């Protein structure tokens, strides 16, 4: 089996894109291309225009496929949560990348992605940025998967870009503003115990504290603005793709009843509740999440 792993920079402008580094074993290639502006397919979403040209308008992403090199796989777009980056999906790669091409971007301001000039911190803007990434990569449609705040962004994406959404999976994603007394973006041991569960090791807590502590103040302020106005009520009924919502039975982020209320507003959806006192299930229970996502997609294909 040949492993193909890509890492690249995508300019978030209508100008020339940055170099795309492609490494296959010991071989390195590079390519240049242009990116056109993108607007939501649904008139109900706020159309976004391309950011002005200039430095700092790149989007970093990882692109993984672990299957046979002659196979053209379906793509899956993995959207990370707040104060994280694309590395958060490490537990999904070994198995998931044997079935799908995994596109893992660092959202603007996170990981290796700078904040674009004049970037609008809003759910539609974040969804538009990801739609343009898929356009740039020549991906007509993908399985959209998001964790925590990335799950909310994934819901916005599915509503605004139905033709680019094969299926939608939301893992521990909120549909409304989370209570202010839940420190789900703070880098501290107590916050990590809520995120990662009581079984999290000291080393695991330290790792996530370091990762989350690397988020810059401008990015924190921008995402705080997005979270303060989080309300997906008008978005949920517009999601047309088959949807799997995953939550835990003892999540401190949101109760099962809260998740059930919003999941039932998504027309073609189902709810999966996993036993755990953590709410970052994409990290804590990656194998179970991947197994259920793969079964969900295969069931849909058999039904079709």
For each residue, the residues with C-beta under 8 A, 3 or more apart:
1: 66 67 68
2: 24 25 68 69
3: 24 25 66
4: 22 24 64 65 66 69
5: 23 24 62 63 64
6: 20 21 22 23 62 63 64
7: 21 23 60 61 62 63
8: 18 19 20 21 22 60 61 63
9: 17 18 19 20 58 59 60 112
10: 17 18 20 35 58 59 60 61 132 133 136
11: 15 16 17 18 35 57 58 59
12: 35 50 51 57 58 59 108 116 129 132
13: 35 50 51 52 53 54 57 116
14: 34 35 36 37 50 53
15: 11 34 35 53
16: 11 32 33 34
17: 9 10 11 20 32 33 34 35 136
18: 8 9 10 11 58
19: 8 9 30 31 32
20: 6 8 9 10 17 30 31 32 33
21: 6 7 8 28 29 30
22: 4 6 8 28 29 30 31
23: 5 6 7 27 28
24: 2 3 4 5 27 29
25: 2 3
26:
27: 23 24
28: 21 22 23
29: 21 22 24
30: 19 20 21 22
31: 19 20 22
32: 16 17 19 20
33: 16 17 20 136
34: 14 15 16 17
35: 10 11 12 13 14 15 17 50 132 135 136
36: 14 50 132 135
37: 14 49 50 132
38: 48 50 128 131 132 135
39: 47 48 49 128
40: 43 44 45 46 47 48 124 127 128 131 160 161
41: 160 161 162 163 164
42: 45 159 160 161 162 238
43: 40
44: 40 159 234 238
45: 40 42 124 127 156 159 160
46: 40 122 124 125
47: 39 40 124
48: 38 39 40 120 124 125 128 129
49: 37 39
50: 12 13 14 35 36 37 38 132
51: 12 13 57 116 117 118 119
52: 13 57 117 118
53: 13 14 15 57
54: 13 57 117
55:
56: 114 115 116 117
57: 11 12 13 51 52 53 54 114 116 117
58: 9 10 11 12 18 113 114
59: 9 10 11 12 105 106 108 113 129 133
60: 7 8 9 10 86 105 106 111 112 113
61: 7 8 10 86 103 104 105 106 133
62: 5 6 7 86 102 103 104 105
63: 5 6 7 8 101 102 103 104 137
64: 4 5 6 93 97 101 102 104
65: 4 73 97 100 101 102
66: 1 3 4 93 94 97 98
67: 1 71 73 97 98 99
68: 1 2 71
69: 2 4
70:
71: 67 68
72:
73: 65 67 99 100 101
74: 100 101 142 143 166
75: 100 101 102 103 134 137 139 141 142 143
76: 96 100 101 102 103 142 143 144 145
77: 103 105 130 133 134 139 142 143 144 145 157
78: 86 89 92 102 103 104 145 146 150
79: 105 107 130 144 145 146 147 150 151 153 154 157
80: 84 85 86 88 89 104 106 107 110 146 147 150
81: 84 88 146 147 148 149 150 151 280
82: 148 149 184 185 215 223 227
83: 110 185 187 211 212 215 220 223
84: 80 81 87 88 110 111 211 212
85: 80 88 106 107 110 111 112 211
86: 60 61 62 78 80 89 104 105 106 111
87: 84 90 111 211
88: 80 81 84 85 147 211 282 283
89: 78 80 86 92 93 102 104 147 282
90: 87 93 286
91: 94 282 283 286 287 290
92: 78 89 95 96 97 102 282 286 289 290
93: 64 66 89 90 96 97 102
94: 66 91 97 98
95: 92 98 99 287 290 294
96: 76 92 93 99 100 102 290 293 294
97: 64 65 66 67 92 93 94 100 101 102
98: 66 67 94 95
99: 67 73 95 96 294
100: 65 73 74 75 76 96 97 143
101: 63 64 65 73 74 75 76 97
102: 62 63 64 65 75 76 78 89 92 93 96 97
103: 61 62 63 75 76 77 78 133 134 137 139 142
104: 61 62 63 64 78 80 86 89
105: 59 60 61 62 77 79 86 113 130 133
106: 59 60 61 80 85 86 110 111 112 113
107: 79 80 85 110 111 113 126 129 150 153
108: 12 59 113 114 115 116 119 126 129 219
109: 113 114 115 215 216 218 219 222 223
110: 80 83 84 85 106 107 113 215 219
111: 60 84 85 86 87 106 107
112: 9 60 85 106
113: 58 59 60 105 106 107 108 109 110
114: 56 57 58 108 109
115: 56 108 109 119 218 219 222
116: 12 13 51 56 57 108 119 129
117: 51 52 54 56 57
118: 51 52
119: 51 108 115 116 125 222
120: 48 125
121: 125 222 223 225 226
122: 46 125 126 225 226 229
123: 126 127 152 153 156 226 230 235
124: 40 45 46 47 48 127 128 156 160
125: 46 48 119 120 121 122 128 129
126: 107 108 122 123 129 130 153 156 226
127: 40 45 123 124 130 131 153 156 157 160 161
128: 38 39 40 48 124 125 131 132 160
129: 12 48 59 107 108 116 125 126 132 133
130: 77 79 105 126 127 133 134 153 157
131: 38 40 127 128 134 135 157 160 161 164
132: 10 12 35 36 37 38 50 128 129 135 136
133: 10 59 61 77 103 105 129 130 136 137
134: 75 77 103 130 131 137 139 140 142 164
135: 35 36 38 131 132 138 139
136: 10 17 33 35 132 133
137: 63 75 103 133 134
138: 135
139: 75 77 103 134 135 142 164
140: 134 163 164
141: 75 163 164 165 166
142: 74 75 76 77 103 134 139 164 165 166
143: 74 75 76 77 100 166 167 168 169 293 297
144: 76 77 79 154 157 158 164 165 166 167 168 169 241
145: 76 77 78 79 154 168 169 171 293
146: 78 79 80 81 149 150 151 152 153 154 155 157 169 170 171 173
147: 79 80 81 88 89 150 151 171 172 173 280 281 282 283
148: 81 82 151 152 171 172 173 174 184 253 279 280 282
149: 81 82 146 152 153 173 174 223 226 227
150: 78 79 80 81 107 146 147 153 154 173
151: 79 81 146 147 148 154 155 170 171 172 173 174
152: 123 146 148 149 155 156 170 173 174 175 230 232
153: 79 107 123 126 127 130 146 149 150 156 157
154: 79 144 145 146 150 151 157 158 168 169 170 173
155: 146 151 152 158 159 168 170 173 175 232 235 236 239 266
156: 45 123 124 126 127 152 153 159 160 232 235
157: 77 79 127 130 131 144 146 153 154 160 161 164 165
158: 144 154 155 161 162 165 168 239 240 241 243
159: 42 44 45 155 156 162 235 236 238 239
160: 40 41 42 45 124 127 128 131 156 157
161: 40 41 42 127 131 157 158 164 165
162: 41 42 158 159 165 238 239 240 241
163: 41 140 141
164: 41 131 134 139 140 141 142 144 157 161
165: 141 142 144 157 158 161 162 168 240 241
166: 74 141 142 143 144 241
167: 143 144 241 242 243 244 296 297 300
168: 143 144 145 154 155 158 165 239 241 242 243 244
169: 143 144 145 146 154 243 244 245 246 293 296
170: 146 151 152 154 155 173 243 244 245 246
171: 145 146 147 148 151 246 281 282 289
172: 147 148 151 246 247 248 251 253 279 280 281 282
173: 146 147 148 149 150 151 152 154 155 170 245
174: 148 149 151 152 177 178 230 253 254
175: 152 155 230 231 232 233 235 236 262
176: 230 231 232 233 262
177: 174 227 228 229 230 231
178: 174 182 184 227 230 253 254
179: 182
180:
181:
182: 178 179 194 252 253
183: 186 188 190 191 194
184: 82 148 178 191 194 195 253 279
185: 82 83 191 212 220 223 227
186: 183 191 212
187: 83 191 192 208 209 210 212 213
188: 183 191 192 209
189: 192 193 205 209
190: 183 193 194
191: 183 184 185 186 187 188 194 195
192: 187 188 189 195 196 200 204 205 208 209
193: 189 190 196 197 198 200 205
194: 182 183 184 190 191 252 253 278 279
195: 184 191 192 208 278 279 280
196: 192 193 199 200 204 205 208 278 280 283 284
197: 193 200 276 277 278 284
198: 193 277
199: 196 278
200: 192 193 196 197 204 205 278 284
201: 204 205
202: 205 206
203: 206 207
204: 192 196 200 201 207 208
205: 189 192 193 196 200 201 202 208 209
206: 202 203 209 210
207: 203 204 210 211
208: 187 192 195 196 204 205 211 212
209: 187 188 189 192 205 206 212 213
210: 187 206 207 213 214
211: 83 84 85 87 88 207 208 214
212: 83 84 185 186 187 208 209 215
213: 187 209 210
214: 210 211
215: 82 83 109 110 212 219 220
216: 109 219 220
217: 220 221
218: 109 115 221 222
219: 108 109 110 115 215 216 222 223
220: 83 185 215 216 217 223 224
221: 217 218 224 225
222: 109 115 119 121 218 219 225 226
223: 82 83 109 121 149 185 219 220 226 227
224: 220 221 227 228
225: 121 122 221 222 228 229
226: 121 122 123 126 149 222 223 229 230
227: 82 149 177 178 185 223 224 230
228: 177 224 225
229: 122 177 225 226
230: 123 152 174 175 176 177 178 226 227
231: 175 176 177 234
232: 152 155 156 175 176 235 236 262
233: 175 176 236 265
234: 44 231 237 238
235: 123 155 156 159 175 232 238 239
236: 155 159 175 232 233 239 262 265 266
237: 234 265 266 267
238: 42 44 159 162 234 235
239: 155 158 159 162 168 235 236 243 266 267 269
240: 158 162 165 267 268
241: 144 158 162 165 166 167 168 268
242: 167 168 268 269 296 300
243: 158 167 168 169 170 239 263 266 268 269 270
244: 167 168 169 170 269 270 272 292 293 296
245: 169 170 173 259 263 266 269 270 271 272
246: 169 170 171 172 271 272 273 274 281 289 292
247: 172 251 254 256 259 271 272 273 274 279 281
248: 172 251 273 274 275 276 277 278 279 281
249: 256 273 274 275 276
250: 275 276 277
251: 172 247 248 254 255 256 276 277 278 279
252: 182 194 277 279
253: 148 172 174 178 182 184 194 279
254: 174 178 247 251 258 259 279
255: 251 258 259
256: 247 249 251 259 260 273
257: 260 261
258: 254 255 261 262
259: 245 247 254 255 256 262 263 271
260: 256 257 263 264 271
261: 257 258 264 265
262: 175 176 232 236 258 259 265 266
263: 243 245 259 260 266 269 270 271
264: 260 261 269
265: 233 236 237 261 262
266: 155 236 237 239 243 245 262 263 269
267: 237 239 240
268: 240 241 242 243
269: 239 242 243 244 245 263 264 266
270: 243 244 245 263 296
271: 245 246 247 259 260 263
272: 244 245 246 247 292
273: 246 247 248 249 256
274: 246 247 248 249 281 285 288 289
275: 248 249 250
276: 197 248 249 250 251 279 281 284 285
277: 197 198 248 250 251 252
278: 194 195 196 197 199 200 248 251 281 284 285
279: 148 172 184 194 195 247 248 251 252 253 254 276
280: 81 147 148 172 195 196 283 284
281: 147 171 172 246 247 248 274 276 278 284 285 288 289
282: 88 89 91 92 147 148 171 172 285 286 289
283: 88 91 147 196 280 286
284: 196 197 200 276 278 280 281
285: 274 276 278 281 282 288 289
286: 90 91 92 282 283 289 290
287: 91 95 290 291
288: 274 281 285 291 292
289: 92 171 246 274 281 282 285 286 292 293
290: 91 92 95 96 286 287 293 294
291: 287 288 294 295
292: 244 246 272 288 289 295 296
293: 96 143 145 169 244 289 290 296 297
294: 95 96 99 290 291 297 298
295: 291 292 298 299
296: 167 169 242 244 270 292 293 299 300
297: 143 167 293 294 300 301
298: 294 295 301 302
299: 295 296 302 303
300: 167 242 296 297 303 304
301: 297 298 304
302: 298 299
303: 299 300
304: 300 301
